Amino acid sequence: MAAKQWIVACSAILLVSTIFFVNWQPNRTDFWLIAGGYTLAFIGYMFVLANRKTLSFKQLLLIAVAAQIAVLFFQPNLSIDYYRFLWDGEITWGGYNPFDFTPAEIYAQEFTKGSAYLEEVYQGIGNLSQNNYSCYPPINQVYFILATGFSNSIVVNTLILKLLIIATEILGAFYLRKLLLHLGQSESRMWILYLNPLWIIECTGNVHFEGVMISLLFVALYFLLQKKVWESGIIYALAIQIKLIPLMLLPFFLRFLGWWKAILFYAITLSLVVGLGFMQLNSANIENFGNSLRLYFQVFEFNSFILHYYVQFGIAETGWNMIRTYGPYLSKIAVGIIMTLALYGQLTDWKKLFRRMTLAYFTYLMLSSTLHPWYILPMLALSLFTNYSYPLIWSFLIFFSYIFYTYETSMAPAVRIIVNVEYVILIGVFLFEVVRGKSFFKFLHLETSDS
């Protein structure tokens, strides 16, 4: 075997083994162990990615499958969200609507009485989630219901959740490949996403549904670029019903499709979103759902940069934490920038479409109050069709936000140093790429002329 092949093989082993370590590591407060493991995983990933054109599709697929298996049989250790997923599924089977009652209200009715399994699920979701209504749309709830319909075991039900996520991701990978080929791009670009440690750890390992939403988005975009508006609208609505974030991208299709096709696409999509919402949402509980969503924009702050220093400025000026004012204000600025990107100038070329959508998502994230690592995955997915590598760089840097769980305050010196380094590097690369229009990582062959 040639030296280069040995390097690639060792890199693949490093990628899979360190992804295994990060998921096996039992405590998310052990930041330096987790960060070290993730760094090694990313090094292995970058070596494989840089040499992806020397490997066959089957070889790359084998690496991806091995990485998925490495995280499949572990309980998530970096997130407790899966407990809420299981809880919502279980109470639905029990005849409760997760948008009508908080877990604490249902618990008070002795719903868990006599079941050690349900008691463990309830305790696992944590105090904050216990006192708030579900914020997961109805189609996302279908996954929770399916996962909890076969056993009274957290281990088994979590495994089913992971398998459902993987099944949808396989569908997404199939259509992403078709989409890349349809646009004259190399199919090898798909591995930028599917071998990325952040994707593997957060989607399958920690059971976050960004992978499902992105997969449905790939299917919808494929049909949309094929001018199959009905099929695209239906699948796009399903993506919105997993995570609401695809709503942000809807304005970009107005100028791309033209008025009449865009109006038809919007009508199909939004009608189905509303129709599917009636599965569990109604006039009596829609406010509960909205209040749970507003918590992320008006109350929480995690790994923000612009908002964090804006809030600190407000405290210095007024003596009060103004996040409830500043959060919505920054959201309005984000909406203004996104609408400008969507509606200004010609947008009939697919390259410009994906560049602008990637920029829009970057704007949204930069002005957000809460920014967990898995939140950037949709931006990474959109960037597959551009020559931008700043989303790829961010997929490494953002994982270090797990330092927040090691220190009790976001003002701890170590936390602020890590976060400031993350954003300084990110903004520097972003400005370099947007101004020059070239990829920071040329050796990864990210240019859109790649074929």
Wavefront OBJ file of the C-alpha trace (Angstrom):
o trace
v 0.000 0.000 0.000
v 1.362 3.430 -0.965
v 2.303 5.892 1.774
v -0.592 8.162 0.872
v -3.065 5.290 1.181
v -1.650 4.435 4.593
v -2.190 8.044 5.695
v -5.784 7.992 4.504
v -6.428 4.626 6.185
v -4.938 5.833 9.470
v -6.964 9.054 9.195
v -10.170 7.062 8.736
v -9.329 4.955 11.789
v -8.574 8.126 13.776
v -11.896 9.655 12.689
v -13.991 6.629 13.684
v -12.141 5.780 16.909
v -12.177 9.313 18.309
v -15.863 9.778 17.404
v -16.400 6.574 19.395
v -14.434 8.072 22.296
v -16.431 11.325 22.329
v -19.696 9.358 22.562
v -18.311 6.893 25.090
v -17.021 9.705 27.323
v -19.635 9.683 30.116
v -19.805 13.325 31.270
v -20.257 16.465 29.161
v -18.606 18.525 31.889
v -15.265 16.831 31.105
v -14.633 19.493 28.498
v -10.932 18.996 27.858
v -11.311 15.251 27.237
v -14.240 15.815 24.887
v -12.514 18.712 23.103
v -9.345 16.676 22.660
v -11.242 13.721 21.230
v -13.203 15.936 18.864
v -10.030 17.661 17.668
v -8.459 14.317 16.785
v -11.664 13.258 15.025
v -11.642 16.447 12.986
v -8.002 15.987 12.020
v -8.826 12.512 10.722
v -11.867 13.925 8.913
v -9.833 16.651 7.204
v -7.240 14.173 5.935
v -9.950 11.900 4.553
v -11.782 14.872 3.055
v -8.678 16.262 1.378
v -8.064 12.875 -0.256
v -11.674 11.953 -0.931
v -11.154 11.939 -4.711
v -8.554 9.183 -4.378
v -11.101 6.936 -2.646
v -13.980 5.139 -4.273
v -17.587 5.894 -3.353
v -17.815 2.505 -1.613
v -14.707 3.201 0.473
v -16.065 6.558 1.624
v -19.428 4.961 2.321
v -17.721 2.306 4.439
v -16.027 5.003 6.551
v -19.342 6.806 7.005
v -21.132 3.599 8.024
v -18.371 2.736 10.509
v -18.654 6.210 12.053
v -22.425 5.849 12.403
v -22.047 2.461 14.064
v -19.514 4.004 16.468
v -22.256 6.227 17.924
v -25.310 4.037 17.434
v -25.354 1.973 20.618
v -24.477 4.682 23.152
v -26.894 6.753 25.174
v -26.380 10.453 24.345
v -23.932 11.938 26.827
v -23.676 15.503 25.508
v -27.394 16.303 25.551
v -30.497 15.450 27.566
v -32.943 16.446 24.810
v -33.698 12.805 24.006
v -35.457 12.403 27.346
v -37.959 15.053 26.247
v -38.413 13.270 22.909
v -39.234 10.035 24.721
v -41.489 11.861 27.183
v -43.534 13.499 24.420
v -43.946 10.143 22.705
v -44.958 8.345 25.887
v -47.553 10.905 26.972
v -49.065 10.881 23.479
v -49.537 7.123 23.810
v -51.041 7.857 27.238
v -53.673 10.155 25.720
v -52.070 13.519 26.510
v -51.211 16.272 24.040
v -47.647 17.577 24.648
v -48.840 21.083 23.702
v -51.659 21.045 26.276
v -49.700 20.144 29.396
v -46.216 20.682 30.768
v -44.453 17.533 32.000
v -44.774 18.830 35.574
v -48.567 19.081 35.191
v -48.807 15.536 33.880
v -46.418 14.274 36.561
v -48.689 15.794 39.213
v -51.481 13.559 37.895
v -49.314 10.552 38.840
v -48.777 9.610 35.208
v -45.501 7.906 36.107
v -46.856 6.085 39.154
v -45.676 2.480 39.262
v -43.310 2.866 36.282
v -39.611 3.191 37.026
v -39.077 3.762 33.293
v -41.427 6.775 33.073
v -40.048 8.158 36.318
v -36.520 8.002 34.910
v -37.618 9.698 31.685
v -39.330 12.486 33.622
v -36.357 13.102 35.872
v -34.016 12.991 32.873
v -35.635 15.893 30.996
v -34.487 18.378 33.647
v -36.232 21.130 35.582
v -36.419 23.664 32.732
v -38.107 21.279 30.307
v -40.358 19.900 33.028
v -42.012 23.295 33.384
v -42.450 24.158 29.719
v -44.650 22.902 26.913
v -43.175 21.017 23.984
v -41.579 23.094 21.217
v -41.295 20.235 18.692
v -43.701 20.389 15.708
v -46.239 17.606 15.058
v -44.315 15.680 12.368
v -41.266 15.679 14.644
v -43.614 14.226 17.266
v -44.359 11.322 14.907
v -40.749 10.165 15.339
v -41.150 10.317 19.110
v -44.385 8.325 18.962
v -42.882 5.634 16.733
v -39.801 5.318 18.942
v -41.823 4.785 22.127
v -44.395 2.357 20.785
v -42.483 -0.890 21.311
v -40.868 -1.003 24.745
v -40.475 0.489 28.195
v -36.716 0.825 27.887
v -34.821 4.076 27.472
v -31.961 2.202 25.787
v -34.207 0.459 23.264
v -36.339 3.511 22.509
v -33.305 5.739 22.051
v -31.841 3.176 19.650
v -35.093 3.251 17.655
v -34.929 7.050 17.537
v -31.398 6.824 16.160
v -32.412 4.256 13.548
v -35.313 6.451 12.414
v -32.938 9.398 12.071
v -30.433 7.308 10.097
v -33.182 5.987 7.804
v -34.198 9.537 6.904
v -30.568 10.554 6.462
v -30.071 7.707 3.977
v -32.966 9.113 1.944
v -31.387 12.563 2.161
v -27.977 11.258 1.057
v -29.555 9.579 -1.967
v -31.199 12.816 -3.100
v -28.179 14.954 -2.236
v -26.114 12.822 -4.581
v -28.747 13.233 -7.309
v -28.882 16.968 -6.625
v -25.114 17.401 -6.918
v -25.019 15.469 -10.190
v -27.991 17.443 -11.513
v -26.070 20.671 -10.841
v -22.890 19.344 -12.447
v -21.064 19.057 -9.139
v -18.880 16.231 -7.884
v -20.746 13.695 -5.776
v -17.693 13.610 -3.513
v -18.845 16.922 -2.026
v -21.506 15.050 -0.070
v -18.815 13.655 2.227
v -18.047 17.160 3.494
v -21.297 16.727 5.430
v -21.690 12.988 5.935
v -18.182 12.412 7.311
v -18.195 15.560 9.430
v -17.783 14.632 13.136
v -20.308 17.286 14.160
v -22.959 15.704 11.934
v -22.283 12.185 13.212
v -21.997 13.083 16.901
v -24.912 15.504 17.099
v -27.440 13.929 14.733
v -27.054 10.230 15.460
v -24.988 10.300 18.637
v -26.981 12.962 20.489
v -30.289 12.377 18.662
v -30.852 15.865 17.258
v -33.252 16.199 14.367
v -31.336 18.719 12.276
v -30.159 15.708 10.247
v -33.764 14.740 9.491
v -34.755 18.283 8.548
v -31.694 18.703 6.317
v -32.351 15.364 4.629
v -35.921 16.358 3.766
v -34.614 19.726 2.587
v -32.270 17.965 0.120
v -35.220 16.004 -1.284
v -37.339 19.157 -1.590
v -34.531 21.125 -3.259
v -33.942 18.345 -5.761
v -37.594 18.388 -6.826
v -37.609 22.177 -6.811
v -34.638 22.398 -9.185
v -36.413 19.821 -11.342
v -39.353 22.289 -11.426
v -41.585 19.706 -9.711
v -43.361 22.224 -7.525
v -45.993 19.938 -6.010
v -43.536 17.270 -4.877
v -41.134 19.904 -3.591
v -43.835 21.778 -1.673
v -45.014 18.621 0.087
v -41.524 17.549 1.190
v -40.571 21.108 2.128
v -43.600 21.259 4.413
v -42.443 18.073 6.130
v -39.008 19.645 6.666
v -40.652 22.670 8.307
v -42.679 20.338 10.490
v -39.451 18.827 11.797
v -37.694 22.141 12.445
v -39.255 25.507 11.659
v -36.012 26.967 10.337
v -36.689 26.222 6.600
v -39.363 28.939 6.826
v -36.466 31.417 6.777
v -35.423 30.261 3.309
v -38.842 30.615 1.656
v -38.335 34.233 0.440
v -35.327 33.136 -1.641
v -37.506 31.070 -3.971
v -39.653 34.014 -5.077
v -37.092 35.454 -7.505
v -35.558 32.074 -8.279
v -38.808 30.390 -9.368
v -40.624 33.441 -10.658
v -43.879 34.819 -9.246
v -46.404 32.210 -10.394
v -44.400 29.099 -9.576
v -43.287 30.638 -6.294
v -46.868 31.438 -5.278
v -47.921 27.861 -6.075
v -44.952 26.509 -4.123
v -45.772 28.737 -1.132
v -49.455 27.796 -1.241
v -48.698 24.072 -1.252
v -46.044 24.314 1.423
v -47.809 26.610 3.865
v -51.205 24.916 3.454
v -49.675 21.554 4.297
v -47.695 23.018 7.225
v -50.924 24.384 8.693
v -52.856 21.215 7.903
v -50.273 18.961 9.525
v -50.152 21.311 12.489
v -53.801 20.503 13.218
v -52.701 16.982 14.153
v -51.884 18.326 17.638
v -52.105 22.110 17.579
v -55.311 24.106 17.940
v -56.517 27.547 18.993
v -56.302 26.568 22.652
v -52.679 25.385 22.717
v -50.943 27.268 19.895
v -49.934 29.957 22.397
v -48.228 27.308 24.555
v -46.154 26.221 21.549
v -45.282 29.839 20.740
v -44.277 30.618 24.316
v -41.887 27.670 24.370
v -40.270 28.886 21.138
v -39.950 32.445 22.444
v -37.825 31.235 25.333
v -34.955 30.719 22.877
v -35.141 34.302 21.632
v -36.011 36.281 24.757
v -34.682 34.367 27.768
v -31.838 31.997 26.902
v -28.324 32.919 25.931
v -25.805 30.253 24.956
v -22.616 30.740 22.936
v -23.786 34.035 21.465
v -21.224 36.665 20.504
v -22.940 39.828 19.316
v -25.844 39.450 21.751
v -23.535 38.648 24.668
v -21.594 41.887 24.341
v -24.763 43.813 23.538
v -26.254 42.557 26.812
v -23.066 43.449 28.699
v -23.266 46.956 27.242
v -26.895 47.177 28.416
v -25.963 46.076 31.936
v -23.210 48.703 32.079
v -25.602 51.412 30.843
v -28.792 50.520 32.716
v -27.798 48.058 35.434
v -30.274 45.529 34.039
v -30.019 42.448 31.834
v -31.849 43.601 28.695
v -31.882 40.271 26.845
v -35.682 40.316 26.544
v -35.344 43.572 24.615
v -32.094 43.006 22.786
v -32.877 39.448 21.628
v -36.005 40.401 19.618
v -34.260 43.573 18.382
v -31.387 41.581 16.887
v -33.923 39.149 15.420
v -35.561 42.037 13.564
v -32.180 43.102 12.189
v -31.568 39.506 11.046
v -34.944 39.428 9.282
v -34.123 42.690 7.491
v -30.766 41.401 6.256
v -32.235 38.053 5.197
v -35.068 39.711 3.252
v -32.542 41.961 1.508
v -30.452 38.938 0.499
v -33.586 37.197 -0.763
v -35.230 40.032 -2.666
v -32.400 42.279 -3.863
v -30.972 41.755 -7.349
v -31.307 38.863 -9.750
v -31.540 35.404 -8.224
v -32.113 33.067 -11.153
v -28.773 31.238 -10.896
v -28.546 28.271 -8.508
v -25.005 29.199 -7.441
v -26.141 32.616 -6.284
v -29.204 31.037 -4.649
v -27.123 28.744 -2.443
v -24.545 31.426 -1.670
v -27.222 33.813 -0.486
v -29.048 31.188 1.542
v -25.766 30.259 3.227
v -25.095 33.927 3.990
v -28.647 34.320 5.304
v -28.263 31.403 7.662
v -24.910 32.762 8.847
v -26.584 36.100 9.586
v -29.348 34.394 11.531
v -26.855 32.439 13.631
v -24.588 35.398 14.331
v -27.509 37.444 15.661
v -29.081 34.586 17.634
v -29.190 34.380 21.399
v -28.826 30.607 21.599
v -26.322 28.748 19.446
v -25.824 25.083 20.236
v -23.302 23.179 18.068
v -25.911 21.299 16.034
v -27.644 24.553 15.048
v -25.026 25.302 12.376
v -25.528 22.022 10.486
v -28.155 23.441 8.063
v -25.665 26.157 7.081
v -22.987 23.515 6.501
v -25.452 21.598 4.321
v -26.281 24.663 2.212
v -22.586 25.461 1.815
v -22.009 22.166 -0.037
v -23.125 23.976 -3.192
v -20.826 26.979 -2.685
v -17.102 27.649 -2.463
v -17.397 28.754 1.177
v -15.425 26.864 3.787
v -16.258 29.054 6.797
v -19.220 26.788 7.689
v -16.811 23.838 7.673
v -14.372 25.713 9.929
v -17.231 26.659 12.249
v -18.254 22.997 12.514
v -14.918 22.489 14.266
v -14.812 25.654 16.342
v -18.375 25.525 17.630
v -17.894 22.199 19.376
v -15.741 23.997 21.913
v -18.885 25.732 23.184
v -19.297 22.644 25.373
v -17.007 24.520 27.740
v -20.186 26.234 28.993
v -21.117 22.993 30.784
v -17.808 22.890 32.665
v -18.130 26.401 34.097
v -21.249 27.716 35.806
v -21.112 31.190 34.276
v -20.645 32.447 30.730
v -18.388 35.150 32.179
v -15.748 32.679 33.366
v -12.382 33.707 31.820
v -11.856 30.333 30.117
v -15.336 30.502 28.563
v -14.890 33.997 27.169
v -11.425 33.193 25.799
v -12.708 30.099 23.967
v -15.773 31.891 22.613
v -13.823 34.974 21.520
v -11.223 32.850 19.711
v -14.044 30.927 17.997
v -15.687 34.052 16.633
v -12.526 35.983 15.751
v -11.308 33.092 13.581
v -14.762 32.552 12.107
v -15.369 36.205 11.219
v -11.862 36.511 9.772
v -12.381 33.527 7.446
v -15.902 34.698 6.583
v -14.694 38.132 5.508
v -11.794 36.632 3.536
v -14.074 34.292 1.599
v -16.982 36.658 1.001
v -14.726 39.512 -0.160
v -12.406 37.391 -2.297
v -14.976 34.808 -3.388
v -12.520 31.922 -2.903
v -12.339 29.039 -0.497
v -9.986 29.366 2.463
v -9.199 25.652 2.139
v -8.198 25.385 -1.519
v -6.743 21.916 -1.007
v -10.239 20.625 -0.207
v -11.375 21.472 -3.745
v -14.480 23.314 -2.587
v -14.753 25.560 -5.633
v -18.122 25.239 -7.359
v -16.347 24.408 -10.604
v -15.382 21.115 -8.951
v -16.582 18.316 -11.215
l 1 2 3 4 5 6 7 8 9 10 11 12 13 14 15 16 17 18 19 20 21 22 23 24 25 26 27 28 29 30 31 32 33 34 35 36 37 38 39 40 41 42 43 44 45 46 47 48 49 50 51 52 53 54 55 56 57 58 59 60 61 62 63 64 65 66 67 68 69 70 71 72 73 74 75 76 77 78 79 80 81 82 83 84 85 86 87 88 89 90 91 92 93 94 95 96 97 98 99 100 101 102 103 104 105 106 107 108 109 110 111 112 113 114 115 116 117 118 119 120 121 122 123 124 125 126 127 128 129 130 131 132 133 134 135 136 137 138 139 140 141 142 143 144 145 146 147 148 149 150 151 152 153 154 155 156 157 158 159 160 161 162 163 164 165 166 167 168 169 170 171 172 173 174 175 176 177 178 179 180 181 182 183 184 185 186 187 188 189 190 191 192 193 194 195 196 197 198 199 200 201 202 203 204 205 206 207 208 209 210 211 212 213 214 215 216 217 218 219 220 221 222 223 224 225 226 227 228 229 230 231 232 233 234 235 236 237 238 239 240 241 242 243 244 245 246 247 248 249 250 251 252 253 254 255 256 257 258 259 260 261 262 263 264 265 266 267 268 269 270 271 272 273 274 275 276 277 278 279 280 281 282 283 284 285 286 287 288 289 290 291 292 293 294 295 296 297 298 299 300 301 302 303 304 305 306 307 308 309 310 311 312 313 314 315 316 317 318 319 320 321 322 323 324 325 326 327 328 329 330 331 332 333 334 335 336 337 338 339 340 341 342 343 344 345 346 347 348 349 350 351 352 353 354 355 356 357 358 359 360 361 362 363 364 365 366 367 368 369 370 371 372 373 374 375 376 377 378 379 380 381 382 383 384 385 386 387 388 389 390 391 392 393 394 395 396 397 398 399 400 401 402 403 404 405 406 407 408 409 410 411 412 413 414 415 416 417 418 419 420 421 422 423 424 425 426 427 428 429 430 431 432 433 434 435 436 437 438 439 440 441 442 443 444 445 446 447 448 449 450 451
